[in-house]
Amino acid sequence: MTPDFSPVARLIDEAIAARGFPAAAIEVGGLHGPRWQHAAGRLTYAADARSTTPDTPFDLASLTKVIATVPVVMHLVATRRLLLTAPVSSLVPSWRGADRSSVTVADLLEHCAGLTAWWDLYKRNATSTEFAHEIGELPLEYRPRSRSIYSDLGFLLLGFIAADRGAAALDAQFDALLGHTGIGFRPSGDRRAGAAPTEDDTVWRGRLLAGEVHDENAAVLNGVAGHAGLFGSASEVGRYARLVLQTLQRETELGPPRLLTRVLRKSRVPGSSRALGWDTMLPTSSCGTRLSRAAFGHTGFTGTSLWIDPVRDLYVVFLTNRVHPTRPAETSDVLRRLRPAVHDAVVAALER
């Protein structure tokens, strides 16, 4: 019997009607392919705006961390050009001080390196060297590995480390490894023109951002950074999700199953739900309450998410442009309430 996903579509359509976001695309699938796709709304609130499709590119924001940076870093680990146990001080010249000397590459991946969540580096710096220097001199917010604070700064450093150890820019390494998925940095031509717009940035860039990275720190780095910069459609991110599920069973371009198993191992840091880059299932997270304990996923600030459940042979790609035309106040974020409801409704449809 074919699952009835109409309740999921209804939730998304209602959120668009409530102006939580103008555009949304979702793909539900498993190891052997998509099971359901739905695209809703238009790319902006204009009446003549282009309709959303499953192939509409979205700014994936922090999904970049787990789609690009984690695979590239782990490929460097698999090819023995980088160690997870390597001290960051041996890789980033500005990373100095007794308070941070023990921090490793794995700590950056697990968001437990002591770094603050975000910093307006773009206001004072223009190059990766300058970014790394300021991050290296920022006071740590907590003792490394004593807790976990989700941090863009750690993944900025991972992007710089990957470029150095891989002797090529992060986007070049990603394209060589996973460019076949269709996901990529810095869209151009028709792909850029067809991307779902994000913010009307009247403060800094003075224009509507469409096909141009939303994150300011990534923008200064020419749209390529370890924490943000990727663009992809629901169907393309679904292709990546299937590759992840395949890698749990056999070796792929993401490496052997044992390497991915290491990536997905939950941190031992007190109170942390993080693995290496990925988040893991909590009933209070964006994935809802009905995925298995083996589920892992990530979200992006622009309104994107990917959750994968190998026990259920299930992935859910859910992309929106919730920062259009302006980023919403956290207290009124329609998407915060919608994400768990969508995932719970997907599982309910599959179980009926």
BELKAJO-V188422 format. One record per residue. PHI is phi in degrees with one decimal (NA if undefined). OMEGA is omega in whole degrees, -180 to 180 (999 if undefined). Layout:
PHI|OMEGA  PHI|OMEGA
//
This chain:
NA|179  -76.1|179  -60.7|177  -97.6|-179  -94.1|-178  -60.0|176  -63.7|177  -67.8|179  -59.2|-179  -65.1|177  -59.3|-179  -67.2|-180  -63.0|179  -67.5|178  -67.1|176  -65.6|178  -62.4|178  -82.8|179  61.4|172  -72.5|178  -171.8|179  -85.4|-172  -129.1|177  -152.1|174  -142.5|-180  -133.5|170  -133.0|176  -115.1|-178  -161.7|179  -150.0|-175  -53.6|-172  -99.2|174  137.2|178  -67.4|174  -110.8|-179  -161.7|173  -129.9|177  -148.5|175  -121.8|-173  -138.1|175  77.7|176  -119.9|-172  -66.1|172  -135.9|179  -82.8|177  -65.8|-176  -62.9|-179  -101.3|180  -67.7|-180  -64.6|177  -70.4|176  -73.3|175  -132.5|176  -62.2|-179  -102.7|176  -67.9|176  -73.5|175  -118.0|170  -71.1|-174  -78.9|176  51.7|-173  -73.8|169  -62.4|173  -53.7|-177  -58.3|-174  -98.2|179  -91.5|-178  -111.4|-169  -68.2|179  -61.5|178  -60.5|180  -66.4|178  -61.2|-178  -70.2|173  -64.9|176  -65.9|176  -65.7|-178  -64.0|-180  -95.5|172  63.0|174  -100.5|-179  -155.9|177  -114.0|175  -62.8|-179  -88.2|-179  -64.4|176  -65.0|178  -60.4|180  -62.4|179  -84.0|-175  -118.4|-179  -123.2|-174  -55.2|-177  -82.4|-178  -82.7|-174  -131.7|176  132.0|-178  -61.8|-177  -70.7|-176  -126.5|-176  -64.9|-177  -88.6|-176  -68.4|-177  -114.8|175  -58.0|179  -61.3|178  -65.0|176  -62.2|-180  -64.2|-178  -89.1|180  59.0|180  -131.5|-175  -87.2|-179  97.3|-176  -77.2|174  -69.0|-173  -67.1|-172  -155.4|177  -152.4|-176  -80.6|-179  -61.2|-175  -62.7|-178  -76.1|-174  -127.4|-171  -130.9|-178  -131.6|-177  -132.1|178  -62.3|179  -61.9|180  -67.8|177  -59.2|-177  -61.8|-179  -63.7|-179  -68.1|178  -60.6|-179  -64.2|-178  -100.5|179  -66.9|174  -60.6|177  -70.6|-178  -84.4|-179  -157.8|179  -69.6|-178  -52.8|177  70.4|176  -84.8|178  -163.0|180  -132.1|172  -125.6|180  -56.7|-172  -136.5|171  -65.5|-173  -64.1|178  -62.2|-180  -78.8|168  -59.0|179  -61.5|180  -62.3|176  -63.5|179  -68.0|179  -62.8|-180  -62.4|179  -62.7|-180  -70.3|-175  -72.6|179  -90.0|179  54.1|177  -162.2|179  -60.1|-178  -57.1|-178  -67.3|178  -65.8|179  -67.1|178  -64.2|-179  -60.3|180  -66.9|-176  -87.3|-169  -135.4|179  -60.0|-180  -66.0|178  -72.7|-176  95.2|177  -71.7|179  -169.4|175  -86.7|171  47.1|179  -63.5|-180  -139.4|175  58.4|-177  -62.5|-179  -65.4|178  -66.3|-179  -64.0|-178  -94.0|-178  -73.3|177  -68.6|-180  -63.1|175  -104.2|-170  -88.1|167  -84.1|-171  -83.1|-179  -83.3|-174  -87.8|-170  -109.8|-177  -96.8|175  68.4|179  -160.8|173  -74.6|-178  -90.7|179  -139.5|-176  71.3|-179  -129.5|-172  -56.7|-179  -74.6|-175  -65.4|-175  -67.2|-180  -62.7|178  -67.2|-179  -62.2|179  -64.2|178  -88.6|176  63.9|174  81.2|-179  -127.3|-180  -149.3|-178  -71.7|-176  -106.6|-176  -164.3|176  135.2|-179  -73.0|170  -122.6|178  -164.8|177  -95.0|178  -60.7|-179  -69.4|179  -72.3|177  -66.0|174  -61.5|177  -60.7|177  -65.1|180  -60.6|178  -65.5|177  -63.1|177  -62.1|179  -63.2|177  -62.8|-176  -68.8|175  -70.7|-179  -110.7|-178  -154.9|-180  -70.5|176  -133.9|177  -62.4|175  -80.6|179  111.0|178  -78.6|179  -54.0|-177  -64.6|179  -69.9|178  -66.3|176  -59.8|176  -64.6|179  -57.3|-173  -90.5|179  -69.6|-177  -65.5|180  -60.0|175  -92.7|179  -65.4|-177  -55.3|176  77.3|-177  -89.8|172  -104.5|-174  -81.6|165  -111.4|176  -81.0|-178  87.9|-177  -71.7|167  -98.4|180  -115.6|-170  -68.1|167  -132.6|-180  -62.0|180  -96.3|-175  -90.4|-177  -68.2|-177  -85.9|180  81.3|-171  -111.3|-168  -110.8|173  -73.4|-179  -75.4|179  -65.8|180  -85.1|-176  -68.5|178  -144.8|-177  -171.2|-180  -163.9|176  -125.0|176  -131.5|-173  -59.4|-178  -69.3|179  117.6|-176  -112.2|174  -160.3|174  -142.0|173  -125.7|-178  -128.4|180  -124.5|-177  -68.2|179  -67.7|179  -88.3|-172  48.9|-171  -141.6|165  -133.0|176  -132.3|172  -100.4|-179  -133.7|-174  -118.0|174  -139.3|171  -117.2|-173  -67.4|178  -90.3|177  -98.8|-2  -85.6|175  -138.6|179  -68.1|-176  -77.2|171  -66.3|-177  -58.2|-177  -73.2|-178  -118.8|-174  -78.7|178  -58.9|-175  -66.3|180  -58.4|179  -82.3|-175  -74.1|-173  -53.1|180  -62.7|179  -64.3|179  -62.8|-178  -66.1|176  -63.5|180  -68.8|176  -61.9|-180  -63.7|178  -60.1|179  -63.2|-179  -71.2|-177  -86.6|-177  -67.9|999
//
